[in-house]
Amino acid sequence: MPNNLHDSPVSGEVLLDAVDRTLLGLLVDDGRLANNTLASRAGIAPSTCLARVRRLQSLGVIRGFHADVDLTALGRPLQALIAVRLQAGARGRIAQFQHHLATLPGVLNVFFLAGEDDFQIHIAVRDPDTLRSFVVDHLSVATEVAMTKTSLIFEHLGTRPLGG
């Protein structure tokens, strides 16, 4: 019987050893580390480090390297989460609607959910008027949408994908 949630692999889970986890933790903290620096901090040879990072990429564990952008500096200081509930008759168009949401201006993330709401949209916009226009012009008018609920984000502290 597993002792904790990490003891039993789930479908699609890639088994990682301590070195892989160390590399991932270092890259999560700074995705721009040079291979030699990454290898040194992980206590492995540069050639081993490069091979392991490439393996993690090929397995899809590392999906990419991204910049942490200050949305305020881009003129989009107002963030919100918008819950969207679809009409019962729109269930067959969930995939198309999800892809449509991802293309809308200001959308950072689209989450397809279990439970009462169907989607959670994370958006960053210039001001309250732009947020209102987004909801009215893109969501409220959509025949698929039964209900929306908008929550403003006061502060976002970031995430630690490895639970660290």
N, C-alpha and C positions, 0 to 999 in steps of 0.2 A: 504494500500500500504506500503511495507517495506521501512524503512528509510535508511537502509544500507544493504550491502551484507550479514550480519550475521543475519538478521531478519527472513529470510525465509529458512526453512530447505530444503536440497536437498535429493534426493533419497539415502538411505543408511546412511544418517547422523545420528549420535547418539546425542540425546539431552543431554547436560551437564549443570549442575548448577555451581554456582560460586566456590563451594568447589572442584568439579571435576577439574575445570580449574586451580585452585590454586595448587592442587596436581600434575597435569600434568606439569605446569610451573616449579614447584620445581624439579620434576623428570627429566625434560629436562635439567635443569641446572646441576643436579647431580643425576644420576641414581643409585648411590650407597648409598643414604641416608638410614639410618636405619629407620624402621617403627616408632619407638618412636620419633625420630628427625623430621621425615616428619610430623607426627601427631601434634607435638608441633608447628612447623612452620605454619601449616595449621589451627591451633586453634581448633583441634578436638581430640577426644579420640583415643588412639592407636587401639582399637578394631574397631572403625568406619573407621579409616584410612585403616586398613588392608582389611576390607570388601569392601571399595570403590576401592582400587587398584586392588583387585581380580576381581571385577565387570568390571573395565575398561579393564583388561586383557581378561576376558571372552567375552566381546563385541568386542574385536579386536581393541580397541582404542590404547591400549598399546600393540604393537606387539613384543616387546622384549627390552632387555637392552643391550647396546653395549659399547665397549671400543672405545675411540677416539685415534686412533693409529697414531703415527708420521711415515708417509711413508718414509721419508728420513732415519730415523733410521733403517728401514727395507731394505734399499738399493734400494728404488724406488722413487727417488726425482723428476723425470720428470713426470708431469701429462699433459694429453691432453684430448680434446673432439674431437671425430671423428664422423662426420655426415656421414650417410650411406643412399644412395638411392638405392632401389631395382629395378631390371628389371621389366617391366610391367607383364611379364609372371610368375614372382615369387610371386605374391600377395597371391596365395593360400597356400604358405609355410611360411607365416609371423611368425606364432607361433613357428614352428620348428626352424626357423632361429634365432628368438629372444632367445630361450633357448640355441641354439648353441653359440651365442655371449656371453651369461652369463658364459659359461664354459671355455672361452678362457683365457690364462694366462695374468695376470695384469688387468683384467677387474674389475672395482669397481661397476659400475652401467650401466644398459642398459635401455634407455628410448625409448618407442615406441611413435612416434609423429604423429600429424596431420600436414598437410602442405607439403611443397616441399620435405623434407627429411623424411625417414621412421623411422630411428633410430638415437639416439645420444648415443655414447659409451663414458663413462668416464673411463680412463685407467691411471694406474701409473706404470712406468717402470724404469729401471736402467739408460738408456742413450738414446740419439737420434738414435743410431744404432738399439737398441731393439725396439724402436717405429717404425722405418722404417720397420724392419722385421715383426712386428705385422701386419702393414697395407698390406705389400706385400704378406706375407705368409698366412694370415688368411682372408683378405678381398678382395684384388684385384684378387685373384685366384678363388674366389667363383663365380660360374655361376649365382647366384642370384643377385650379386652386380653390379649395373650400374655405381655408382660413390661414391667416398669418398672425404671428405674434413677434414683435420686435423687442429685443433687450439690448440696451446700450452697454458697451464694455467700458468700465472706468479705467481699468488697468490690466495689462497682460504681463505676467512675470516670465513667460517662456516655458518651455517643456524640457523634460529630460527623458528621451525616448527609451533609455535603458533603465529607467527607474532609479537613477543614482541620485 
